[in-house]
C-alpha cells in the first residue's frame, strides 16, 4: 500500500469514527476554564487560557470545545485553578498550565502550554488539583502530592513546595482525595476522613482553626464515602446518604441557613438521599438518588442555574429535571481580595451535551458566546461536537483529502473560516465574499486539521486531511 493510500485509509477510518455518536464521560472546571473527556478517549477544553491551561500549545481563549492534541487514550483528569493534571489509560501522569508552585510535577516551575509527561513510575488511578497544588493516588493506595505547600496542604509534614510527585507518608489505604484552595481532604479505604493545610476558617474540620502540615483524622466516624474541598470550605457525604459541611460560610456555602463558620462537620438538612456533591469557590451542589439537582451558596453570576442572582442559604432544587448524572462547581482561586470561579458544568444521563450556567466572560460556558447565563444551558449550551461537525448539508468541501487546494463551497455567501491543526493551533484564517473559497494547503504539514466556518447565525466544523 502506498503512503498516499495509507493516509487516505487512515483518514476514512478516523472520519468514520468521528461520525459515530460520542458522549461526554466527565467534565471539570478550573477557575475560568473547563476540560471534558469524551467516550472515545479524547480531551477537549475551552475558556480562559492565560497560562496555557487549555493545552493547545498557545494562550488563545476558546469559546467552544477544542480537542487537546489528537490522543485518544485519556482516562481521567482534574482541573486546578489554572492547571490540569491527567492520567492516560496506561497509567501515566501528564500535566499542563500554570506551574508557579511546581503543581505540574515535572520538576520545574515553568508554565506548560500543552501536555507534558510527568511520571509512569507508578500506575496512577486518581488525581485531584487545587489552586496551586496537586494530589494523586496510585494503584497500591499510596497518596502523592506536588506543588505549592506554604500552608502544608500537601500533608508532607512541612511547608516545602514539591516539584515532583512525592509520596505522602507510608500508608497505602487511601481511597479518595480532594484538593481545595489551600487545603486537602482525603478518605481512606476504612471510611475515615483526613485533612491537611490552611485552616483559618475551620475548613479542615478538625475542631480547631490551626493549620496542619500532616494529615490528621477528622473525628472518629468511618462511614465517609465522598469528599469535595471548596475554596475555604468542605462538603462530605456519608454512607447513609447524608451530607455535611464545615469551613467558611460568608456566602451560605455550608447550606446551614446562616453565615456562621464551622470547624467540624455539621449535617446539611436531614435528607438521606444524596448521591454526589461538588464544592466550588463559594457555592456548592448536590445530586440526590432520584436524579434531582440542588444548589446553594453564592449566586452573583447565576451559577446555581435557578434563574436568578440571589444567594441560596440552603439546598434548593434546580429546575425540575430528574436525569442529572454529575455536576461540578468551578474551582475557586483568590485573585487580590476576590474569589473567582463562578460557573458550573453538569452532565445529564444521556451525556451528549454539557449543561452550563454562570459567568462566561472568558467563554468558560463553551457555548460560542461570552454571555452569562442564570439557567443551565444544555441543548443550546455547550456545543455538541458531533452535531457541530456534521449537521450542515449546505456545505461542500472538496477534494478532501488534498495536497494543494481545497474548495469550500456554501449555498450562502459571506462566511469566515479558521483552520486549526491537531494541537488546536490556528494555522490559517480568511473570509469569503461569495459562495466559494479556495483554501491553499500546500504549505501545511501532512495531517488532520479542523476547519471552523462561521456564518452570521451559525458555526460548524469539518475535518480535513492534508497529505
ChimeraX attribute file (.defattr): number of C-alpha atoms within 10 A of each C-alpha:
attribute: neighborCount
match mode: 1-to-1
recipient: residues
	/A:1	7
	/A:2	7
	/A:3	9
	/A:4	11
	/A:5	11
	/A:6	11
	/A:7	19
	/A:8	18
	/A:9	13
	/A:10	13
	/A:11	20
	/A:12	14
	/A:13	11
	/A:14	13
	/A:15	16
	/A:16	10
	/A:17	12
	/A:18	16
	/A:19	12
	/A:20	10
	/A:21	12
	/A:22	18
	/A:23	20
	/A:24	23
	/A:25	19
	/A:26	23
	/A:27	26
	/A:28	23
	/A:29	32
	/A:30	33
	/A:31	27
	/A:32	26
	/A:33	32
	/A:34	31
	/A:35	26
	/A:36	25
	/A:37	22
	/A:38	20
	/A:39	16
	/A:40	19
	/A:41	18
	/A:42	18
	/A:43	29
	/A:44	22
	/A:45	29
	/A:46	31
	/A:47	29
	/A:48	25
	/A:49	24
	/A:50	15
	/A:51	20
	/A:52	24
	/A:53	35
	/A:54	35
	/A:55	30
	/A:56	28
	/A:57	19
	/A:58	19
	/A:59	17
	/A:60	18
	/A:61	18
	/A:62	23
	/A:63	24
	/A:64	22
	/A:65	25
	/A:66	25
	/A:67	25
	/A:68	24
	/A:69	19
	/A:70	14
	/A:71	14
	/A:72	16
	/A:73	14
	/A:74	21
	/A:75	23
	/A:76	24
	/A:77	25
	/A:78	26
	/A:79	30
	/A:80	31
	/A:81	28
	/A:82	30
	/A:83	32
	/A:84	32
	/A:85	27
	/A:86	28
	/A:87	26
	/A:88	20
	/A:89	15
	/A:90	13
	/A:91	21
	/A:92	19
	/A:93	30
	/A:94	22
	/A:95	28
	/A:96	31
	/A:97	30
	/A:98	25
	/A:99	27
	/A:100	16
	/A:101	21
	/A:102	25
	/A:103	37
	/A:104	36
	/A:105	29
	/A:106	23
	/A:107	16
	/A:108	17
	/A:109	16
	/A:110	16
	/A:111	18
	/A:112	23
	/A:113	22
	/A:114	20
	/A:115	23
	/A:116	18
	/A:117	15
	/A:118	20
	/A:119	18
	/A:120	14
	/A:121	10
	/A:122	14
	/A:123	18
	/A:124	25
	/A:125	22
	/A:126	23
	/A:127	26
	/A:128	24
	/A:129	32
	/A:130	32
	/A:131	27
	/A:132	26
	/A:133	33
	/A:134	32
	/A:135	30
	/A:136	29
	/A:137	24
	/A:138	20
	/A:139	15
	/A:140	14
	/A:141	20
	/A:142	19
	/A:143	28
	/A:144	21
	/A:145	28
	/A:146	30
	/A:147	32
	/A:148	25
	/A:149	26
	/A:150	16
	/A:151	20
	/A:152	24
	/A:153	37
	/A:154	37
	/A:155	28
	/A:156	24
	/A:157	16
	/A:158	16
	/A:159	18
	/A:160	16
	/A:161	21
	/A:162	23
	/A:163	22
	/A:164	19
	/A:165	23
	/A:166	17
	/A:167	20
	/A:168	20
	/A:169	14
	/A:170	9
	/A:171	12
	/A:172	17
	/A:173	15
	/A:174	22
	/A:175	21
	/A:176	23
	/A:177	25
	/A:178	24
	/A:179	33
	/A:180	33
	/A:181	27
	/A:182	27
	/A:183	32
	/A:184	32
	/A:185	30
	/A:186	27
	/A:187	24
	/A:188	19
	/A:189	16
	/A:190	14
	/A:191	20
	/A:192	19
	/A:193	30
	/A:194	22
	/A:195	30
	/A:196	29
	/A:197	32
	/A:198	25
	/A:199	25
	/A:200	15
	/A:201	20
	/A:202	24
	/A:203	37
	/A:204	36
	/A:205	29
	/A:206	22
	/A:207	15
	/A:208	16
	/A:209	18
	/A:210	14
	/A:211	20
	/A:212	25
	/A:213	23
	/A:214	20
	/A:215	23
	/A:216	18
	/A:217	18
	/A:218	20
	/A:219	14
	/A:220	9
	/A:221	12
	/A:222	16
	/A:223	16
	/A:224	22
	/A:225	22
	/A:226	23
	/A:227	28
	/A:228	25
	/A:229	31
	/A:230	33
	/A:231	28
	/A:232	28
	/A:233	32
	/A:234	31
	/A:235	31
	/A:236	25
	/A:237	23
	/A:238	19
	/A:239	15
	/A:240	14
	/A:241	17
	/A:242	18
	/A:243	27
	/A:244	19
	/A:245	29
	/A:246	31
	/A:247	28
	/A:248	25
	/A:249	26
	/A:250	14
	/A:251	19
	/A:252	24
	/A:253	36
	/A:254	34
	/A:255	28
	/A:256	23
	/A:257	17
	/A:258	14
	/A:259	16
	/A:260	14
	/A:261	20
	/A:262	23
	/A:263	21
	/A:264	20
	/A:265	23
	/A:266	17
	/A:267	18
	/A:268	19
	/A:269	14
	/A:270	9
	/A:271	12
	/A:272	15
	/A:273	14
	/A:274	22
	/A:275	22
	/A:276	23
	/A:277	24
	/A:278	25
	/A:279	33
	/A:280	34
	/A:281	28
	/A:282	28
	/A:283	32
	/A:284	31
	/A:285	27
	/A:286	25
	/A:287	23
	/A:288	19
	/A:289	16
	/A:290	13
	/A:291	19
	/A:292	18
	/A:293	28
	/A:294	22
	/A:295	29
	/A:296	29
	/A:297	31
	/A:298	25
	/A:299	24
	/A:300	16
	/A:301	21
	/A:302	24
	/A:303	34
	/A:304	36
	/A:305	26
	/A:306	21
	/A:307	16
	/A:308	15
	/A:309	16
	/A:310	15
	/A:311	20
	/A:312	20
	/A:313	20
	/A:314	19
	/A:315	22
	/A:316	17
	/A:317	18
	/A:318	18
	/A:319	14
	/A:320	9
	/A:321	12
	/A:322	15
	/A:323	16
	/A:324	20
	/A:325	21
	/A:326	23
	/A:327	27
	/A:328	25
	/A:329	29
	/A:330	34
	/A:331	36
	/A:332	31
	/A:333	27
	/A:334	16
	/A:335	8
	/A:336	7
	/A:337	6
	/A:338	9
	/A:339	17
	/A:340	22
	/A:341	28
	/A:342	29
	/A:343	36
	/A:344	32
	/A:345	28
	/A:346	24
	/A:347	23
	/A:348	19
	/A:349	14
	/A:350	13
	/A:351	21
	/A:352	22
	/A:353	24
	/A:354	28
	/A:355	27
	/A:356	31
	/A:357	28
	/A:358	28
	/A:359	24
	/A:360	25
	/A:361	15
	/A:362	20
	/A:363	24
	/A:364	39
	/A:365	36
	/A:366	26
	/A:367	25
	/A:368	19
	/A:369	16
	/A:370	16
	/A:371	14
	/A:372	20
	/A:373	23
	/A:374	21
	/A:375	20
	/A:376	25
	/A:377	20
	/A:378	21
	/A:379	13
	/A:380	14
	/A:381	21
	/A:382	22
	/A:383	23
	/A:384	21
	/A:385	21
	/A:386	18
	/A:387	15
	/A:388	15
	/A:389	18
	/A:390	15
	/A:391	12
	/A:392	15
	/A:393	8
	/A:394	9
	/A:395	17
	/A:396	15
	/A:397	19
	/A:398	13
	/A:399	14
	/A:400	17
	/A:401	21
	/A:402	18
	/A:403	17
	/A:404	15
	/A:405	17
	/A:406	21
	/A:407	16
	/A:408	19
	/A:409	18
	/A:410	19
	/A:411	11
	/A:412	12
	/A:413	14
	/A:414	15
	/A:415	20
	/A:416	17
	/A:417	20
	/A:418	16
	/A:419	21
	/A:420	18
	/A:421	21
	/A:422	17
	/A:423	19
	/A:424	25
	/A:425	19
	/A:426	17
	/A:427	11
	/A:428	15
	/A:429	14
	/A:430	12
	/A:431	14
	/A:432	16
	/A:433	10
	/A:434	13
	/A:435	14
	/A:436	20
	/A:437	22
	/A:438	14
	/A:439	17
	/A:440	14
	/A:441	17
	/A:442	14
	/A:443	9
	/A:444	15
	/A:445	12
	/A:446	14
	/A:447	14
	/A:448	20
	/A:449	22
	/A:450	22
	/A:451	22
	/A:452	18
	/A:453	20
	/A:454	16
	/A:455	13
	/A:456	8
	/A:457	5
	/A:458	11
	/A:459	17
	/A:460	20
	/A:461	21
	/A:462	19
	/A:463	20
	/A:464	22
	/A:465	22
	/A:466	22
	/A:467	20
